[in-house]
């Protein structure tokens, strides 16, 4: 990895492109996970509210 940073501009460009792709994939996975957790939390809160266990007026 260090050699590609000190090597030719083509290798540097490919290294940056690979790093960018890793970041994009990680963000996509994080967004999907956050949406799923949010849906589960909404369902659980709705169930608590329906059962009368929440102190919401």
C-alpha positions in Angstrom: 0.0 0.0 0.0 2.8 2.4 0.9 4.6 1.6 -2.4 1.6 2.6 -4.4 1.5 6.0 -2.7 5.1 6.7 -3.7 5.0 5.1 -7.1 3.5 6.2 -10.4 0.5 8.5 -10.7 -1.5 5.7 -12.2 -1.0 3.6 -9.1 -1.8 6.5 -6.9 -5.0 7.1 -8.9 -6.0 3.5 -8.6 -5.3 3.5 -4.9 -7.5 6.5 -4.4 -10.3 5.0 -6.5 -10.2 1.8 -4.5 -10.3 3.7 -1.2 -13.2 5.8 -2.5 -15.1 2.6 -3.5 -14.5 1.1 0.0 -15.9 4.3 1.6 -19.0 4.3 -0.7 -19.8 0.6 0.0 -19.3 1.2 3.8 -21.7 4.1 3.7 -24.3 2.2 1.7 -24.2 -0.7 4.2 -24.4 1.8 7.2 -27.4 3.5 5.7 -29.2 0.1 5.1 -28.4 -0.9 8.6 -29.6 2.4 10.1 -32.9 2.1 8.2 -33.5 -1.4 9.4 -32.8 -0.5 13.0 -35.1 2.5 12.7 -37.9 0.3 11.3 -37.5 -2.2 14.1 -37.4 0.6 16.7 -40.6 2.1 15.3 -42.4 -1.3 15.4 -41.3 -1.9 19.0 -42.4 1.6 20.1 -45.7 1.2 18.3 -46.2 -2.2 20.1 -45.4 -0.6 23.5 -47.8 2.3 22.7 -50.6 0.0 21.7 -50.1 -2.1 24.8 -50.2 1.0 27.0 -46.7 0.6 28.4 -45.5 4.0 27.2 -46.2 7.1 29.4 -47.1 9.2 26.4 -50.2 11.4 26.8 
